[in-house]
Amino acid sequence: MGRPYDLNRAFHVGSGRLAPAALPIVLKHWREMLRRRKDAGDCARMTSDEATELLQGAGLSLGVTRSYLIFYFEVAHAAAGCFPPVQVPLAALASLADRAELQRLGPPFAVE
């Protein structure tokens, strides 16, 4: 609609920082994204604990498409290349969604 909207009203994934409940979902999709990269370099060798620590401390902003919630992370410069925007299917975030708010928003967010 062209008006600003706080995505955390519909998806409780964190405001400014990643919510603990969203961390495993985002981490899974981040790992999948790294596997698809041809040259993930040192990023591929990052342990889950290291990635978790960086994601928990990173600044967070969100974007949305018809199918994905996009997570933008602000991490330290040295690790920034390992954390490009992560696209997570809206369906994967269903457990963190406010169904009433999604119904209010209507298609494509409304759920039956």
Secondary structure by P-SEA (a helix, b strand, c coil): cccccccccccccccccccccaaaaaaaaaaaaaaacccccccccccaaaaaaaaaabbbbbccccccbbbbbbccccccccccbbbbbccccccccaaaaaaaaccccccc
